[in-house]
């Protein structure tokens, strides 16, 4: 597991080619290898797709 960002409202974690965004109140997760593109906490986009909140 590699912590690549500690700024903004949460933390981005890369593990086994996938990334998970741990925000203050919610967790967003993308479980494939498309770890290219910008990640914005709050309005979370990856490759121009809005990630759905995991409940």
N, C-alpha and C positions, 0 to 999 in steps of 0.2 A: 504494500500500500504506500502510495506516495502522495503527500499533501502538497499540492501545487499552488494553492492560493488561500490566504487567510484574511483577505480584505473584504470590503463591502459588507453584506449582511450575513455571510455564511462562509462555508468552506467547500472547496472542490477537491474531491478525492479520486485519484486514479488507481484502479486495482484490476489486474488481469485484463487490461484493454478496455475496460468500461469506466465510465465516470459516474459519480454520485454527487449531487449538490445537497449539502446539509445547510438549510437555511434556519433562521431562528425558530420558526414555528412549523415548518414543513420540510419534507425530504423529497427531492426530485431525483429520479434515477434513469439512466439510459444504459441498457444492458447489451450493447453491441460495440463494434470496434470503430464507430465513426467519431472518434475523438478529435475531430478537426473542426475549427470554427471557434467563435467567441461564445463565452458563457457569461450571461449577465444575471446576477442574483436579483430577484424581484420580478423582472421580465426575463424569463429563462428561455433562451433560444439556442438550438444547436443545429447547424446546417439549415437555418431559416425555418425550423420546425419548432413550434411551441411544445415543450414537454408537459405532459399531463401530470398532475399532482398525484402521488402515490398515497392512498389513504389506508 
